[in-house]
Amino acid sequence: MSMSKTRPQWPVLLALSLGSWLHPLPATAPTDAPYRLVAERDRTFSVPDSVRALLSRVTAIAAARDSSLYLADPSLGAILNLTPNGDFRRVLGRRGSGPGEFNAPLLVGFHRDTLWAVDPASVRLTLLPTRGPGVVTVPLGLSAATLPDRSRPQARQGLPSAVLPDGNLLIEQPVRDSQDGGTQWSQVLLLRASRNLEVLDTIAQSSMTHSMMVFVNRDGEEHLVQPFGDDPLYAVSSDGSLLVLVHREVPAKGGKGTFTVTGWRGGKEKLFERRVEYDGRRIVRNAVDSVIQLFTNPRSKGGYGSHVPADSLRRRLYRPATYPPVESVRVSRNGMIWLKVRLADSPEGVGDWLVLSPRGFEMYRVSLPATFRMLEADRRTVWGVDVDSLDVPLLVRYSIPGPGQAG
């Protein structure tokens, strides 16, 4: 959930759907639920206090082939490189506006042996060779240079999500609702574009009916994410090789439903489409009350201190009968698909993750702490941010046991 006083120029949008022109491939639902594994905190990964002091809001992690890590933290103004065990190795870039410098890097990934980073505050994408010179800067948005003889439209308001294997960009571009004066995003397009932002094709588009709540007041606007929104999600591996879209609309009645997972190779070739049947977990009144409390009470743990009255929030809140089946999605560097699910049989008090193969077949479920925010994954390893007993963010690594150790 997030809040801002003005319209966000570079929103990281979560809702993306498949276009009506996509033709589903045959799919079968498994007859038995996959076995469950319990992740274990890897104590050999330990970030020293000197590094922890540099970090306040890690937004992206990319793991290299040797399992060393590259971190984006908008407050740092640079890319931090750690060893496989979490020790400090080096800093790439520095705060500034020159080549190889950053204001607030948000996303990070790999294009072959080159590291890329998206810096919305500087309105550009930077490609940094991990070895040797050769920094490349790609201007974005309204500051981008245009070609006088271009024959295709340009993606000039979108945010790159990845650099694809062919060197083109994956861009999510919001579209404003023209009927309400352009206050709110009405849909989002997922585009494949060249580095000069010429649109090559549209991969997906979606309405954002249940994504945001926008409240207008004398001091500006407050944009609040719908906590029970069921608009589609997407994720892409850090090297851009696999794009995954999840359509998760909650049925109007009943607790049974189906969500769809679709995979694309490099944003161009459709690999699979799988439909997963599920029993939904009902949303109880206490859960709604807790969300309202989180928004309106600045003293609550993790509270947002919204100025919107509780009654107004309750009226605008989208509340289906059950939770959306998928809360978030991640694609690991080896193509495994991680879906954080909230289903009728999900354990209480933990983060329940359904893991799919690179072809979309169900493999197993993994139990992780409910507070854990996954940022990168491999077949048997996940990295992300958790909190300690004092609610201080920690960069951690969890190991997934083998099938013989299933819980």
BAGU-438917 format. One record per residue (C-alpha): residue number from 0; residue in three letters; x, y, z. Coordinates in steps of 0.5 Angstrom, whole numbers, plus 500, padded with zeros to 3 digits. Example, Ala and Ser with C-alpha at 12.3 -4.5 7.8 and 13.67 -1.06 7.14 Angstrom:
<sites>
  zami  midren   px   py   pz
     0     Ala  525  491  516
     1     Ser  527  498  514
</sites>
This chain:
<sites>
  zami  midren   px   py   pz
     0     Met  500  500  500
     1     Ser  502  507  499
     2     Met  500  514  499
     3     Ser  502  521  496
     4     Lys  500  528  496
     5     Thr  500  529  488
     6     Arg  499  525  482
     7     Pro  505  520  482
     8     Gln  509  521  475
     9     Trp  513  515  475
    10     Pro  508  510  479
    11     Val  510  502  479
    12     Leu  504  499  477
    13     Leu  501  492  479
    14     Ala  495  491  475
    15     Leu  497  488  468
    16     Ser  492  484  464
    17     Leu  492  480  458
    18     Gly  490  483  451
    19     Ser  483  480  448
    20     Trp  487  477  442
    21     Leu  491  472  446
    22     His  489  465  445
    23     Pro  489  460  451
    24     Leu  493  454  450
    25     Pro  491  448  453
    26     Ala  492  447  460
    27     Thr  491  442  466
    28     Ala  490  443  473
    29     Pro  493  438  478
    30     Thr  489  433  482
    31     Asp  493  434  488
    32     Ala  496  440  492
    33     Pro  503  440  492
    34     Tyr  507  439  498
    35     Arg  510  444  502
    36     Leu  517  446  504
    37     Val  519  450  510
    38     Ala  524  456  509
    39     Glu  530  456  513
    40     Arg  534  463  515
    41     Asp  541  462  512
    42     Arg  545  465  518
    43     Thr  552  464  513
    44     Phe  549  470  510
    45     Ser  550  476  514
    46     Val  550  484  512
    47     Pro  555  487  517
    48     Asp  552  493  521
    49     Ser  557  498  517
    50     Val  553  496  510
    51     Arg  546  496  514
    52     Ala  547  503  516
    53     Leu  547  505  509
    54     Leu  541  502  507
    55     Ser  534  504  509
    56     Arg  529  502  503
    57     Val  532  496  498
    58     Thr  527  496  492
    59     Ala  530  491  488
    60     Ile  536  486  488
    61     Ala  539  482  482
    62     Ala  544  476  484
    63     Ala  550  475  479
    64     Arg  552  468  477
    65     Asp  557  468  483
    66     Ser  551  469  487
    67     Ser  554  476  489
    68     Leu  548  481  490
    69     Tyr  547  488  487
    70     Leu  542  492  491
    71     Ala  538  499  489
    72     Asp  536  503  494
    73     Pro  533  510  492
    74     Ser  536  513  499
    75     Leu  543  511  497
    76     Gly  544  514  490
    77     Ala  548  509  488
    78     Ile  548  501  487
    79     Leu  551  497  492
    80     Asn  555  491  491
    81     Leu  555  485  496
    82     Thr  559  479  496
    83     Pro  555  472  496
    84     Asn  555  472  504
    85     Gly  553  479  505
    86     Asp  560  483  506
    87     Phe  561  489  502
    88     Arg  564  489  496
    89     Arg  564  496  492
    90     Val  559  502  490
    91     Leu  557  503  483
    92     Gly  556  510  481
    93     Arg  555  516  486
    94     Arg  549  521  487
    95     Gly  549  526  482
    96     Ser  547  528  474
    97     Gly  553  526  470
    98     Pro  554  519  467
    99     Gly  554  513  472
   100     Glu  551  518  477
   101     Phe  544  517  480
   102     Asn  539  521  484
   103     Ala  534  515  487
   104     Pro  535  508  483
   105     Leu  529  504  484
   106     Leu  530  498  479
   107     Val  536  494  478
   108     Gly  538  488  473
   109     Phe  542  485  468
   110     His  543  485  460
   111     Arg  548  479  459
   112     Asp  554  482  463
   113     Thr  552  489  464
   114     Leu  548  492  470
   115     Trp  542  496  468
   116     Ala  539  501  473
   117     Val  532  505  473
   118     Asp  533  512  476
   119     Pro  526  515  475
   120     Ala  528  521  479
   121     Ser  533  523  474
   122     Val  528  520  468
   123     Arg  533  515  465
   124     Leu  536  508  465
   125     Thr  543  507  466
   126     Leu  547  501  463
   127     Leu  554  500  467
   128     Pro  559  494  465
   129     Thr  561  490  471
   130     Arg  568  490  469
   131     Gly  571  496  465
   132     Pro  569  503  462
   133     Gly  563  504  458
   134     Val  557  507  461
   135     Val  551  508  457
   136     Thr  545  513  459
   137     Val  538  512  456
   138     Pro  534  518  457
   139     Leu  526  517  459
   140     Gly  520  520  458
   141     Leu  519  527  456
   142     Ser  526  528  456
   143     Ala  528  523  451
   144     Ala  531  525  444
   145     Thr  526  523  439
   146     Leu  528  521  432
   147     Pro  525  526  426
   148     Asp  523  520  421
   149     Arg  520  515  427
   150     Ser  514  511  424
   151     Arg  512  508  431
   152     Pro  509  511  437
   153     Gln  513  513  443
   154     Ala  513  510  450
   155     Arg  514  517  453
   156     Gln  511  516  460
   157     Gly  512  509  462
   158     Leu  517  506  467
   159     Pro  522  501  464
   160     Ser  521  494  468
   161     Ala  527  491  465
   162     Val  532  490  459
   163     Leu  530  484  455
   164     Pro  535  479  452
   165     Asp  535  483  445
   166     Gly  537  489  448
   167     Asn  530  492  448
   168     Leu  526  495  454
   169     Leu  520  492  457
   170     Ile  516  499  459
   171     Glu  509  499  463
   172     Gln  506  506  461
   173     Pro  500  508  465
   174     Val  494  511  461
   175     Arg  490  517  465
   176     Asp  482  517  465
   177     Ser  480  522  461
   178     Gln  473  522  464
   179     Asp  475  525  471
   180     Gly  480  530  468
   181     Gly  486  526  468
   182     Thr  486  525  476
   183     Gln  487  517  476
   184     Trp  490  512  472
   185     Ser  485  508  468
   186     Gln  489  502  465
   187     Val  496  500  464
   188     Leu  500  498  458
   189     Leu  506  493  458
   190     Leu  510  495  452
   191     Arg  516  492  448
   192     Ala  520  498  446
   193     Ser  527  500  443
   194     Arg  532  504  447
   195     Asn  529  511  443
   196     Leu  522  509  446
   197     Glu  519  507  439
   198     Val  514  502  441
   199     Leu  515  495  438
   200     Asp  509  492  440
   201     Thr  504  491  446
   202     Ile  504  485  450
   203     Ala  498  486  455
   204     Gln  494  492  457
   205     Ser  489  492  463
   206     Ser  484  496  466
   207     Met  485  499  473
   208     Thr  479  498  476
   209     His  481  496  483
   210     Ser  488  498  484
   211     Met  487  505  487
   212     Met  483  510  491
   213     Val  484  517  489
   214     Phe  482  523  494
   215     Val  482  530  492
   216     Asn  483  535  498
   217     Arg  485  542  499
   218     Asp  492  540  500
   219     Gly  493  536  494
   220     Glu  491  528  492
   221     Glu  492  522  496
   222     His  493  516  492
   223     Leu  492  509  496
   224     Val  493  502  493
   225     Gln  486  498  494
   226     Pro  489  493  499
   227     Phe  484  487  497
   228     Gly  485  489  489
   229     Asp  484  483  484
   230     Asp  487  487  478
   231     Pro  492  483  474
   232     Leu  500  483  476
   233     Tyr  506  482  473
   234     Ala  513  480  474
   235     Val  520  479  470
   236     Ser  526  476  471
   237     Ser  532  480  473
   238     Asp  535  479  466
   239     Gly  529  480  462
   240     Ser  529  473  460
   241     Leu  522  471  462
   242     Leu  516  475  463
   243     Val  510  472  467
   244     Leu  503  475  468
   245     Val  498  473  473
   246     His  490  474  472
   247     Arg  487  474  478
   248     Glu  480  476  478
   249     Val  476  474  484
   250     Pro  469  471  483
   251     Ala  463  475  484
   252     Lys  460  469  488
   253     Gly  462  463  492
   254     Gly  469  461  494
   255     Lys  472  457  488
   256     Gly  475  461  483
   257     Thr  481  460  478
   258     Phe  487  465  476
   259     Thr  491  464  470
   260     Val  499  465  469
   261     Thr  502  466  463
   262     Gly  509  466  461
   263     Trp  513  470  455
   264     Arg  520  469  453
   265     Gly  524  475  452
   266     Gly  517  479  452
   267     Lys  516  476  445
   268     Glu  514  469  445
   269     Lys  508  466  449
   270     Leu  511  460  452
   271     Phe  505  457  456
   272     Glu  498  459  459
   273     Arg  496  455  466
   274     Arg  489  456  469
   275     Val  490  454  477
   276     Glu  483  452  481
   277     Tyr  483  454  488
   278     Asp  479  455  494
   279     Gly  479  462  496
   280     Arg  480  465  503
   281     Arg  474  469  506
   282     Ile  475  477  508
   283     Val  472  478  515
   284     Arg  470  484  518
   285     Asn  476  484  523
   286     Ala  481  484  517
   287     Val  477  490  514
   288     Asp  477  494  520
   289     Ser  485  493  521
   290     Val  486  496  514
   291     Ile  482  502  516
   292     Gln  486  503  522
   293     Leu  493  502  518
   294     Phe  491  507  513
   295     Thr  488  512  518
   296     Asn  492  512  525
   297     Pro  499  514  524
   298     Arg  501  511  531
   299     Ser  499  504  529
   300     Lys  505  499  527
   301     Gly  506  501  519
   302     Gly  501  506  519
   303     Tyr  500  511  513
   304     Gly  497  517  517
   305     Ser  492  518  511
   306     His  488  524  512
   307     Val  482  521  509
   308     Pro  476  520  514
   309     Ala  475  512  516
   310     Asp  468  513  513
   311     Ser  470  515  506
   312     Leu  475  510  506
   313     Arg  470  504  508
   314     Arg  466  507  502
   315     Arg  471  507  497
   316     Leu  474  500  499
   317     Tyr  474  494  494
   318     Arg  472  488  498
   319     Pro  470  482  494
   320     Ala  468  476  498
   321     Thr  475  473  498
   322     Tyr  482  475  498
   323     Pro  485  475  491
   324     Pro  488  469  491
   325     Val  495  472  489
   326     Glu  498  477  493
   327     Ser  505  478  489
   328     Val  509  475  484
   329     Arg  517  474  483
   330     Val  521  471  477
   331     Ser  527  468  479
   332     Arg  534  468  475
   333     Asn  533  461  473
   334     Gly  526  462  471
   335     Met  522  459  477
   336     Ile  515  463  478
   337     Trp  514  465  485
   338     Leu  507  466  487
   339     Lys  505  469  494
   340     Val  498  466  495
   341     Arg  492  467  500
   342     Leu  488  461  499
   343     Ala  483  457  504
   344     Asp  488  452  506
   345     Ser  494  457  507
   346     Pro  497  456  514
   347     Glu  496  462  518
   348     Gly  501  467  520
   349     Val  506  465  515
   350     Gly  507  467  507
   351     Asp  505  462  503
   352     Trp  508  461  496
   353     Leu  506  457  491
   354     Val  512  455  486
   355     Leu  512  454  479
   356     Ser  517  451  474
   357     Pro  519  455  468
   358     Arg  513  452  464
   359     Gly  508  454  469
   360     Phe  507  447  472
   361     Glu  506  447  480
   362     Met  512  444  484
   363     Tyr  511  445  491
   364     Arg  509  451  496
   365     Val  514  454  501
   366     Ser  513  457  508
   367     Leu  516  464  509
   368     Pro  515  469  514
   369     Ala  509  473  513
   370     Thr  513  480  514
   371     Phe  518  477  509
   372     Arg  519  481  502
   373     Met  522  477  497
   374     Leu  526  481  492
   375     Glu  530  476  488
   376     Ala  530  468  488
   377     Asp  533  462  485
   378     Arg  531  454  485
   379     Arg  533  453  493
   380     Thr  535  460  495
   381     Val  531  467  496
   382     Trp  533  474  498
   383     Gly  529  480  501
   384     Val  528  484  506
   385     Asp  525  482  513
   386     Val  524  486  520
   387     Asp  527  484  527
   388     Ser  524  484  533
   389     Leu  525  492  533
   390     Asp  521  492  526
   391     Val  528  494  523
   392     Pro  529  492  516
   393     Leu  534  487  515
   394     Leu  537  484  508
   395     Val  536  476  509
   396     Arg  537  470  505
   397     Tyr  533  464  506
   398     Ser  534  457  504
   399     Ile  529  452  501
   400     Pro  530  444  503
   401     Gly  530  439  498
   402     Pro  523  435  497
   403     Gly  525  429  502
   404     Gln  525  434  507
   405     Ala  518  437  505
   406     Gly  513  439  511
</sites>
